[in-house]
Amino acid sequence: MNSDPVSSELFAHSSQSVDPAAHPAADLATQTESLTPPSIPSWRLNRWSWLGIMLLLALPGVAIAHTQFFRNAAEPTQSVQPLSVETVRLKPASSYEVRRTYTGEIVARRSSELGFEQSGTVIELLLAEGDTVTANQPLARLDTRSLQAQRQQLIAQRDQALAQLQELETGARPETIAAARAAVADLEQQVALAQLQKARREGLYQEGAIAREDLDQQTFNLGSLQNRLNQAQSQLDELLAGTRQEQVMSQQATVRQLDASLQAIEIELEKSVLRSPFSGRVSQRLVDEGVVVSGGQSVLRLVEGGELEARIGVPVDMSNRLTIGSPQSLQVGNQSYDAQITALLPELDTNTRTVTIVLQFSPESDVAIGQTAQLLISDTQPEDGYWLPATALVPSDRGLWSVYVVNENDADETKGSYVVARRDVEVLHTKADDSSTQEQRVFVRGLLQPGERAIVTGTHRIVSGQTVTVSP
């Protein structure tokens, strides 16, 4: 039967003989080993060894802490120095200024969407977008071939009517009058001959030489020739008297009618050329060549150059304080410009219920149409209060604010110290006092008194009733 190797080794070690006199330490070790139970593992012995080492190391630290505690208890307590603060004297003010800002848009003084009054085909656009134009400069043209043909026809008709009018006003030619006179003389001779023949026929009839029928035939011929003579004489008298005034007036009316038709054609031809109504720049081309446009259809958009305007809406009560011609300051981007009020429109804007004011920029202002402009107006508000740095404010209850002041009645003049008191205030206005540092200042009213010294620094380290000193 095999035995445990560890037990056998311990048994063999304990059975060895050692001289106690020659080796006392070995004897003590031997006795210690003999007292140690062989069944205890070595790792448990190591754990207790480490625990003992840690206790021995901690004992000096405990002793040092104990000594220091009693030493501090024996020393006297040192006095706490009061906190040093900066203050300002409260000076009463009877009003404050509010800088109000109203926003509007920069526009041209005049802008138009131009088009032809009549329909037609666009054959030419003379300018491109962005081009500068002068007043009455041609911008576009329509096809006018049909109008030109109508004009030529009316010119021919007018020439014909003028010739007829001239003929009427001049009267008959001498040759025509001479021919008419000759015709009258010839008929007179024929009438005279017919009268002689009739007389002879009457004698022969009375003698019974001819029949009654021959006498009647001669009488009829004489009457016919007499009528022809009267007609020729009337024509001769008409030629000698000249054209009737009514005929001349009628022909003159015909000529004037043709002149009016020609003038209408000329106007249509003139309107076939689109011209700029004022100097400016072409903002947009809405059609191109070859497009058939109707009357009134927009072809180009033109904006006036030169001085620009800003249209800004302000409340009615504010508009009552502004006057035409007064100078104002406008903010466009990061730049300020001088402007002048040129008009206050009489009607309210239906959407914003504000009065629109028109401000004109100076000619050298480098602004563009469509930019946003802001009108800056200082409005004085009458109110009693005090100006303070924003650092003097301390949050209070119910969303209010407070200010710490030094109570000079409770001052200890020997030590130069004061007692802090708290005053509730209402903030009425806030503004940046210095554009370089952007330090905020507030206008307040409340339980403050003129001449009191308000604390402006370190308010987060102060409570009411605390003793402080004032920095010089």
HELIX and SHEET records of a PDB file:
HELIX    1   1 PRO A    5  SER A   14  1                                  10    
HELIX    2   2 PRO A   24  LEU A   35  1                                  12    
HELIX    3   3 SER A   42  ALA A   74  1                                  33    
HELIX    4   4 ARG A  145  THR A  170  1                                  26    
HELIX    5   5 PRO A  174  GLU A  207  1                                  34    
HELIX    6   6 ARG A  212  ALA A  241  1                                  30    
HELIX    7   7 GLN A  245  LYS A  271  1                                  27    
HELIX    8   8 VAL A  316  SER A  319  1                                   4    
HELIX    9   9 ALA A  390  ALA A  392  5                                   3    
HELIX   10  10 ASP A  397  GLY A  399  5                                   3    
HELIX   11  11 THR A  459  ARG A  461  5                                   3    
SHEET    1   A 5 LEU A  83  VAL A  85  0                                        
SHEET    2   A 5 THR A 467  VAL A 470  1                                        
SHEET    3   A 5 SER A 417  ALA A 432 -1                                        
SHEET    4   A 5 TRP A 401  ASP A 412 -1                                        
SHEET    5   A 5 LEU A 393  PRO A 395 -1                                        
SHEET    1   B10 LEU A  83  VAL A  85  0                                        
SHEET    2   B10 THR A 467  VAL A 470  1                                        
SHEET    3   B10 SER A 417  ALA A 432 -1                                        
SHEET    4   B10 GLN A 440  GLY A 446 -1                                        
SHEET    5   B10 THR A 372  PRO A 389 -1                                        
SHEET    6   B10 PRO A  92  ALA A 108 -1                                        
SHEET    7   B10 LEU A 308  VAL A 314 -1                                        
SHEET    8   B10 VAL A 355  PHE A 361 -1                                        
SHEET    9   B10 GLN A 335  LEU A 348 -1                                        
SHEET   10   B10 PRO A 327  VAL A 332 -1                                        
SHEET    1   C 6 LEU A  83  VAL A  85  0                                        
SHEET    2   C 6 THR A 467  VAL A 470  1                                        
SHEET    3   C 6 SER A 417  ALA A 432 -1                                        
SHEET    4   C 6 TRP A 401  ASP A 412 -1                                        
SHEET    5   C 6 ARG A 453  ILE A 455 -1                                        
SHEET    6   C 6 THR A  87  ARG A  89 -1                                        
SHEET    1   D 4 SER A 111  GLY A 115  0                                        
SHEET    2   D 4 SER A 298  GLU A 304 -1                                        
SHEET    3   D 4 GLY A 280  ARG A 285 -1                                        
SHEET    4   D 4 THR A 132  VAL A 133 -1                                        
SHEET    1   E 4 VAL A 273  ARG A 275  0                                        
SHEET    2   E 4 PRO A 138  LEU A 142 -1                                        
SHEET    3   E 4 GLY A 120  LEU A 125 -1                                        
SHEET    4   E 4 VAL A 292  VAL A 293 -1                                        
END                                                                             
